[in-house]
């Protein structure tokens, strides 16, 4: 099947005019935005279990989502990686559910690595508190209610705390991204 | 054709002659009511009755093929005339059902078709790396430079806190600058189009991009005005060149976002 919708590639310095439109765009429009005809229709979109459909599409990792290979005119070729495409196969309304699922996956502890999992949770909470207190400290510094000496002491405390946390992260082999828990519909923790 | 259903793609007025194939390689035909025409083809009852369709759609390969065919037919019809794209999965029992539907929705369909006459939908997505914004601001923003200077002159706890303060300010300024920049672009493009909409920015997970999406917008553009629209976009990008914006222009689409 040819590329849909047909679009010429016109590339200037900064614009990429997608030749092969992403499946996300296609799905979003044909499923979420087309005209709904009332009466006489056998099936309305509400009947389709869209959540199921799109989740399945997402999770099944369809290999050749963009089957039309970009022809290109030598100016710009877009190469999509399958993993990215799979993720595009979802409606924005769903991105919450999906993030929830992905988030849960991330939170799940591998029984073999309970220790690391536990360290991750504890360090995450400590890191969250540290950041909250640190921004409070900055606010107080700006507020001018503290003496120079107090500010110096506070700064040193936070500096050490931050260094200590870095050390602990290294010990447990955790990265900043690991500590940024994905809370699903609530978004990222930090 | 008995035991068949009718799959409808889109609605037009006075369609040009065409010959093409749609879902399941079936020949596309028209069903008319007065000057409204539905673009359809027959599909097998066993695949497209409600129960079967719902089951089939859970097979991603099957669904993808049908969704692509649906979009392709609508796209081809659109090359010759104004179309109203129907939602994927609009299926009628028979010709009579299609006609009844056209009759019942006549006013609405004609109104929309007139509204879309000579116009197309274009999508503009803009991505930006915070780093570029940050680099630019660090060089140009007085306040940030001041904090940076203070931090460099201090030591110990002071330096630490000032550095953190600089980071925080930078983050806020980056967000503010990005917002202003895309608001400006959106406003200019809105002036060059008949209608515009802002959609929710997609997370990197959905967009597949490493950089953050800072604008997800759609415009209904007069075909004759498209070059001007594009030039305006280019001009704005030139203006904000130092932010290293990445722009995706997609289209022309049927007016999905303006129904």
Interface residues (C-beta under 8 A of the other chain):
Chain A: X1 X2 X4 X5 X6 X7 X10 X12 X13 X14 X15 X16 X17 X18 X21 X22 X23 X24 X25 X26 X27 X29 X30 X31 X33 X34 X35 X36 X37 X38 X39 X40 X41 X42 X43 X44 X45 X47 X48 X49 X52 X53 X56 X57 X60 X62 X65 X67 X80 X81 X84 X85 X87 X88 X89 X90 X92 X95 X98 X99 X102 X134 X135 X137 X138 X141 X142 X148 X151 X152 X153 X154 X155 X156 X157 X158 X159 X162
Chain B: X5 X8 X11 X48 X49 X50 X53 X54 X57 X58 X60 X61 X63 X64 X65 X67 X68 X69 X70 X71 X72 X75 X79 X84 X85 X86 X87 X88 X89 X90 X91 X92 X93 X97 X98 X100 X101 X104 X105 X109 X112 X123 X156 X157 X158 X159 X160 X161 X164 X165 X168 X199 X200 X202 X203 X205 X206 X207 X208 X230 X233 X234 X237 X241 X245 X246 X247 X248 X249 X250 X251 X252 X253 X254 X256 X257 X259
